[in-house]
């Protein structure tokens, strides 16, 4: 089910009074995801430009070490952005196929408040908590 473009009123926010994941909800979250994606791409581009424009001839070793640490942090952040962009693209695909807003594990509604806070969420709160508990138990058993 491809989502059709919907005109949203200025300042529109999804409401519990509306049918869950109606066309307006889907369009709102589609726009929110696209804006988030654009912001991340812009930040990544700024990081690349900063690294390229940096003067490589640094005076002392302490300054060089400090700069290398900063560069390493920036590159790790960029890698996190790359992974996040992939999750945003997956969320956009769910908007397009109509499965957005529903838990991948249980099929239940994820909820507007959770999606507002984390638009790329794939699990409802209960399923997320179970997943996190299982991850913690796996770490603790090592």
Beta strands, then each sheet from edge to edge (+ up, - down):
end
